[in-house]
């Protein structure tokens, strides 16, 4: 055979015996000096890097983003400097609460993470398939996620703790209604929308700021499993979403999404009914129209899942010039926690791995650390400023200089409308959902809440029913009926006051 390759160890040293250990005599014992036995076993038990705490199971693909709309009046980002601009992208879809071995059709939000390899660096837009989230403050995140994971004693997931937490945090109601609708069990990843969820900022070339929300509308059409279909598919094919994505791309049926933005001026933000930076709220489309920006296409399955999908890292702090953060409390917490999670899980040099690396010039003074790749910047200076290299900080990349509107430091949660957790979920039920979607929503909630058990069962159910009644009386009545809970008119009026 021509071009025969030698079998080597990790250092490139050829060896012969791959299947037989070196022993003393025919029956052993085995010698410690069999270095390939040691190397193969040592590598094998280290093949699994720590699992993501959330978004553990996912699928990924490469593709391209093409600019189709002119938004230069909002942003100076080079990517959006002209219609027709393209850049390579990497997308990772995931479930949120499940482990790597969980089923793809579990009722759960789906992660929708995008990495844009732009000429001004990598831009990570890390969102979900829902425009809102369960909580508005990152300080609550560890407690919330604990309720979605396994119990310390039984190592089982538990509907009681889920509904206990949701009923004690009514800000979760908007996301709970979405999760309990058929949108909580999407038909794979190709048939769901994606959202940046948070409010971000755009800065234009006049150094003017606007607030924006990012939307990705699937061009394949929305398609969901019903509760019963999702349960069946868990047994038939727990990797349904992964297989669906791989098969579609391998057949040349490249999935596409239309990127759109909503824009709010700073003046509009001051006068908006709700806190525009509250991730449990949406901006109504009739007030803030969707503006077409570009087309996202996925067209390449990575050649190696671990190298590209498992080791991919996304951080909301990776924002390019012309796009910035907002006072969204959840976003502010994520700016630190995501990058910190990657330093723990993959290492301080995770950004040098091919899937995470910026394909353009990178110049900094970071050195060393575990798994440093390449020449470690050779003998160039590792400090700034210095008299030897020609690296300079460019004036054009000065960040937006923000004026804070308060010098009062406190733990804020005082505005009345900030605690309006019912109007938008009520609108979602009454005006967005059709009759079939309402019926499925009620059915899914009832079946899920039937899992509430223990001595606090009635307390938790009645507390949550109060939230449903406050959002929409019809919704509350139908769920109460499905659970066999009798609600008299006096109780109902008391619950909605």
C-alpha positions in Angstrom: 0.0 0.0 0.0 1.4 3.4 -1.0 1.7 6.3 1.5 1.6 3.9 4.4 1.5 5.7 7.8 3.5 4.6 10.8 1.8 3.9 14.1 3.2 6.4 16.7 2.6 7.6 20.2 1.5 11.2 21.0 5.0 12.4 20.7 5.3 11.0 17.2 7.5 8.0 18.2 6.7 4.9 16.2 5.9 1.7 18.1 4.8 -1.8 17.2 2.8 -3.6 19.9 -0.5 -1.9 20.2 -2.7 -4.7 21.4 -0.3 -6.8 23.5 1.2 -5.7 26.8 4.8 -6.4 27.6 5.1 -9.1 30.2 7.5 -11.3 32.1 7.0 -14.6 30.5 3.9 -15.8 28.6 1.5 -15.2 31.5 2.9 -12.1 33.1 3.0 -10.0 35.2 2.9 -6.8 33.1 5.9 -4.5 33.1 5.5 -0.9 34.1 8.0 0.0 31.3 5.4 -0.7 28.6 5.0 3.0 28.0 2.2 2.6 25.4 0.0 0.7 27.9 0.5 3.6 30.3 -0.1 6.3 27.6 -3.2 4.7 26.2 -4.9 4.0 29.5 -3.9 7.4 31.0 -5.3 9.2 27.9 -8.5 7.1 27.9 -9.5 8.0 31.4 -9.0 11.7 30.6 -11.0 11.7 27.3 -14.0 13.4 28.9 -13.6 17.0 29.9 -16.0 18.3 32.6 -19.6 18.4 31.3 -21.2 21.8 31.0 -23.2 22.6 34.1 -26.0 23.7 31.7 -26.4 23.2 28.0 -24.5 19.9 28.3 -26.0 18.1 25.4 -25.9 19.8 22.1 -25.3 19.8 18.3 -23.1 22.1 16.2 -22.5 23.1 12.6 -20.5 25.6 10.6 -22.0 28.0 8.1 -22.1 31.5 6.9 -23.9 34.8 7.7 -24.8 37.2 4.9 -25.8 40.8 5.4 -29.0 41.6 3.5 -30.2 44.8 5.3 -28.7 48.2 5.9 -28.4 48.9 9.6 -25.4 51.3 9.5 -27.4 54.1 11.2 -27.5 51.9 14.3 -24.1 50.3 14.3 -20.5 50.9 13.1 -19.7 47.2 13.3 -17.6 46.3 10.2 -19.7 43.2 9.6 -22.7 45.3 8.9 -20.8 48.0 6.9 -22.4 47.0 3.6 -25.0 44.7 2.1 -23.5 41.5 0.9 -20.8 41.2 3.6 -20.3 37.6 4.7 -18.5 35.9 7.5 -18.1 32.3 8.7 -20.1 31.2 11.7 -20.4 28.3 14.1 -23.7 27.5 15.8 -24.3 25.2 18.8 -27.9 24.2 19.7 -28.5 22.5 23.1 -31.0 21.5 25.7 -30.5 23.5 29.0 -31.1 21.3 32.0 -30.3 17.8 30.7 -27.0 15.9 30.9 -25.1 14.7 27.9 -27.0 11.5 27.8 -30.5 13.0 28.1 -33.1 12.9 25.3 -33.3 15.6 22.7 -37.0 15.9 23.0 -37.2 16.7 26.8 -39.4 19.6 27.7 -36.7 22.3 28.1 -35.6 25.6 26.5 -33.1 25.2 23.8 -29.8 27.0 23.6 -29.1 28.9 20.4 -25.4 30.0 20.5 -23.7 31.7 17.5 -20.1 32.5 16.9 -19.4 35.1 14.1 -15.8 35.0 12.9 -15.6 38.7 11.9 -12.6 40.8 10.8 -12.9 42.7 14.1 -12.7 39.5 16.2 -15.2 36.8 17.2 -18.6 37.9 18.2 -20.6 35.4 20.4 -24.4 35.8 20.5 -25.5 33.3 23.2 -29.3 33.0 23.4 -32.1 30.5 23.5 -35.1 29.6 21.4 -37.3 31.8 23.6 -37.3 35.6 23.8 -37.5 35.7 27.6 -36.1 33.8 30.6 -37.2 32.5 33.9 -35.4 35.0 36.1 -34.2 38.6 35.7 -31.2 38.6 38.0 -28.1 36.4 37.7 -27.9 36.1 41.5 -30.8 33.7 41.3 -29.3 31.5 38.6 -27.6 28.8 40.7 -30.8 28.3 42.8 -33.0 28.1 39.7 -30.7 25.6 37.9 -30.6 23.5 41.1 -34.4 23.0 40.7 -34.0 21.8 37.2 -31.3 19.3 38.1 -31.3 16.1 40.2 -32.2 16.1 43.9 -29.3 15.5 46.3 -30.9 12.5 48.0 -32.7 10.6 45.2 -30.6 11.8 42.3 -33.9 12.2 40.4 -35.5 15.2 38.8 -38.5 16.4 40.6 -41.6 18.4 39.5 -42.3 19.4 43.0 -39.1 21.5 43.4 -39.6 23.0 39.9 -43.1 24.2 40.6 -42.2 25.2 44.2 -39.5 27.6 42.8 -41.7 28.9 39.9 -44.6 29.5 42.2 -42.3 31.5 44.6 -40.9 33.5 41.7 -43.8 34.8 39.6 -41.3 36.6 37.2 -40.9 33.0 35.8 -44.5 32.9 34.5 -43.8 34.2 31.0 -41.1 31.7 30.3 -43.1 28.9 32.1 -46.1 29.4 29.7 -43.7 29.2 26.7 -42.0 26.1 28.1 -45.3 24.4 28.8 -46.6 25.1 25.4 -45.6 22.9 22.4 -42.6 25.3 21.9 -41.1 23.6 24.9 -40.6 20.4 22.8 -39.4 21.7 19.4 -39.1 19.3 16.4 -35.3 19.3 16.3 -33.3 22.5 16.0 -34.1 23.4 12.4 -37.7 24.3 13.1 -37.3 26.7 16.0 -36.6 30.4 16.2 -33.6 31.8 18.1 -33.3 34.9 20.2 -30.4 36.9 21.8 -33.1 37.2 24.5 -31.2 40.0 26.3 -31.2 43.7 25.4 -27.9 44.7 23.8 -26.6 48.1 22.6 -25.5 49.2 19.1 -23.1 52.1 18.7 -23.0 53.9 15.3 -20.2 55.9 13.7 -21.5 59.1 15.4 -21.0 57.4 18.8 -24.8 57.3 19.3 -26.3 54.4 21.1 -29.5 52.4 20.5 -30.9 49.4 22.3 -31.5 46.3 20.3 -32.9 42.8 20.6 -31.8 40.0 18.2 -34.2 37.5 16.5 -33.5 34.6 14.2 -36.7 33.4 12.4 -36.4 29.9 11.0 -37.0 29.6 7.3 -38.0 26.0 7.7 -41.2 26.9 9.5 -42.0 26.4 13.2 -42.7 22.7 14.0 -43.1 21.2 17.5 -43.8 17.8 19.1 -46.9 17.4 21.2 -46.3 16.1 24.7 -47.2 12.5 23.7 -45.0 12.7 20.6 -42.1 14.0 22.5 -42.4 11.2 25.1 -42.6 8.6 22.3 -39.5 10.0 20.5 -37.5 9.8 23.7 -37.7 6.0 23.5 -37.5 5.7 19.7 -34.5 8.1 19.2 -33.2 10.1 22.1 -30.7 11.8 19.7 -33.4 12.9 17.3 -32.3 16.6 17.0 -28.7 15.7 16.4 -29.6 13.2 13.7 -32.1 15.5 12.1 -29.5 18.3 11.8 -26.7 16.0 10.5 -29.0 14.3 7.9 -30.3 17.6 6.6 -26.9 19.2 6.1 -25.4 16.0 4.6 -28.3 15.9 2.1 -27.6 19.6 1.1 -30.8 20.8 2.8 -29.0 23.6 4.5 -31.1 25.2 7.3 -31.5 28.9 7.3 -32.7 31.6 9.6 -33.5 35.3 9.0 -31.7 37.6 11.4 -33.9 40.5 12.5 -33.5 43.2 15.2 -35.8 45.4 17.2 -34.5 48.9 18.0 -35.4 51.2 20.9 -34.0 54.6 21.3 -32.6 55.8 24.7 -35.6 58.2 25.0 -38.0 55.4 24.3 -36.3 53.2 26.9 -36.8 55.9 29.6 -40.6 56.0 28.8 -41.2 52.3 28.1 -43.9 50.8 30.4 -41.6 48.0 31.6 -37.9 47.9 32.3 -36.5 47.4 28.7 -33.6 45.5 30.2 -35.7 42.9 32.0 -35.1 39.6 30.3 -38.5 38.2 31.5 -40.2 40.8 29.3 -40.5 41.2 25.5 -40.8 44.4 23.4 -44.1 44.3 21.6 -43.7 44.0 17.8 -46.4 46.5 17.1 -44.4 49.1 19.0 -40.9 48.0 17.9 -41.0 46.4 14.4 -38.7 43.7 13.3 -36.0 44.9 10.9 -34.3 42.4 8.5 -30.6 42.2 8.9 -29.3 39.1 7.2 -29.4 35.3 6.5 -27.8 32.7 8.6 -27.1 29.4 6.8 -25.6 26.2 8.3 -23.9 24.0 5.7 -21.1 22.0 7.3 -21.1 19.3 10.0 -17.7 19.4 11.9 -15.4 16.5 11.0 -15.0 15.7 14.7 -17.7 16.3 17.3 -15.5 16.6 20.3 -13.0 18.9 18.8 -15.5 21.3 17.5 -18.8 21.0 19.3 -17.8 19.8 22.7 -14.8 22.1 23.0 -16.6 25.1 21.6 -17.0 28.0 24.0 -19.3 31.0 23.8 -19.2 34.0 26.0 -21.6 37.0 25.9 -18.6 39.2 26.8 -17.2 38.6 23.3 -18.7 41.7 21.6 -17.3 43.4 18.6 -16.9 47.1 18.1 -20.3 48.6 17.3 -22.2 46.1 19.6 -22.2 46.4 23.3 -23.9 45.3 26.5 -26.8 46.8 28.4 -27.8 47.1 32.1 -29.7 43.8 31.8 -28.9 42.2 35.2 -28.9 38.6 33.8 -26.6 39.7 30.9 -24.3 41.5 33.4 -23.9 38.3 35.4 -23.3 36.2 32.3 -20.5 38.5 31.1 -18.3 37.0 33.8 -19.8 33.5 34.4 -19.6 32.1 30.9 -15.9 32.9 30.3 -15.2 31.7 33.8 -17.0 28.4 33.1 -14.9 27.9 30.0 -11.6 28.6 31.9 -12.7 25.8 34.3 -14.1 23.3 31.8 -11.7 23.6 28.8 -8.8 25.7 30.2 -7.5 29.3 30.2 -6.3 28.8 26.6 -9.6 27.5 25.2 -9.7 30.4 22.8 -6.8 28.9 20.9 -8.6 25.8 19.9 -9.6 25.8 16.2 -13.4 26.2 16.8 -12.9 29.1 19.2 -9.8 30.8 17.5 -10.2 34.1 15.7 -9.1 33.5 12.1 -7.7 37.0 11.9 -4.8 38.7 13.7 -4.6 38.3 17.5 -2.1 40.4 19.5 -2.0 40.5 23.3 0.3 39.9 26.2 -1.3 36.8 27.6 1.2 33.9 28.0 1.6 30.4 29.3 -1.1 28.4 31.1 -2.4 24.9 30.6 -2.6 23.7 26.9 -1.0 26.7 25.4 -0.8 26.1 21.7 1.7 27.4 19.1 4.9 29.2 19.9 3.5 31.0 22.9 4.3 34.3 21.1 8.0 33.4 20.9 10.4 35.9 22.3 8.2 38.9 21.8 7.6 41.1 24.9 5.0 39.9 27.4 4.3 43.4 28.8 2.8 46.7 27.6 3.8 49.3 26.9 7.2 48.3 25.5 9.9 49.7 23.1 10.2 46.6 20.9 6.9 45.7 19.2 4.6 47.9 17.2 1.3 46.9 18.8 -0.8 50.0 19.6 -4.2 50.6 21.0 -6.3 52.2 18.3 -8.4 55.3 19.0 -11.1 54.1 16.7 -12.0 51.3 19.2 -12.6 53.4 22.2 -15.8 52.1 23.9 -18.9 54.1 24.3 -18.6 56.5 27.3 -21.6 56.0 29.4 -23.2 58.3 31.9 -24.9 56.5 34.8 -28.2 58.0 35.8 -27.8 57.4 39.5 -25.2 57.5 42.2 -27.4 55.5 44.6 -26.1 52.0 45.3 -28.7 49.5 46.6 -30.4 46.2 45.8 -33.0 47.6 43.5 -36.4 46.0 42.9 -38.7 48.9 43.6 -40.5 50.0 40.4 -44.1 48.8 40.3 -44.0 47.8 36.7 -40.8 45.8 37.3 -43.0 43.4 39.3 -45.7 43.2 36.7 -45.2 39.5 35.9 -48.7 38.9 34.6 -49.6 41.3 31.7 -47.3 39.9 29.1 -48.0 36.2 29.9 -51.7 37.1 29.8 -51.3 38.6 26.3 -49.3 35.6 25.2 -52.2 33.3 26.1 -55.1 35.5 25.0 -53.8 37.1 21.8 -50.8 35.0 20.5 -52.0 31.4 21.0 -54.8 29.9 19.0 -57.4 27.5 20.4 -55.3 24.4 19.7 -52.2 25.9 21.2 -54.1 26.9 24.3 -55.5 23.4 24.7 -52.0 21.9 24.4 -50.6 24.4 26.9 -53.3 23.6 29.5 -52.8 19.8 28.9 -49.0 20.1 29.2 -49.2 22.2 32.4 -51.7 19.8 34.0 -49.7 16.7 33.2 -46.5 18.3 34.5 -48.1 19.6 37.7 -49.5 16.2 38.4 -45.9 15.3 39.3 -46.0 17.6 42.3 -46.0 15.4 45.5 -45.6 15.6 49.2 -47.1 17.4 52.1 -46.6 20.8 50.4 -48.5 19.7 47.3 -51.7 21.7 47.8 -49.7 24.8 48.9 -47.6 24.8 45.8 -50.4 24.0 43.4 -52.7 26.8 44.8 -49.8 29.3 44.9 -49.1 28.6 41.2 -52.8 28.7 40.3 -52.9 32.2 41.7 -50.3 33.2 39.1 -52.2 31.6 36.3 -55.4 33.4 37.4 -53.6 36.8 37.6 -52.4 36.3 34.0 -55.7 35.1 32.6 -58.8 33.9 34.3 -59.7 31.4 31.6 -56.2 29.9 31.8 -56.5 29.5 35.6 -59.9 28.0 35.4 -58.9 25.4 32.8 -55.8 24.4 34.7 -57.6 24.1 38.0 -60.3 22.0 36.4 -57.6 19.7 34.9 -56.0 19.3 38.3 -59.3 18.6 40.0 -59.0 21.7 42.1 -62.3 23.4 43.1 -62.0 27.2 43.0 -65.0 29.2 44.3 -65.6 32.8 43.0 -64.5 34.4 46.3 -61.1 32.6 46.2 -60.6 33.5 42.6 -61.3 37.2 43.2 -58.9 37.1 46.1 -56.2 35.4 44.1 -56.2 38.0 41.3 -56.2 41.1 43.6 
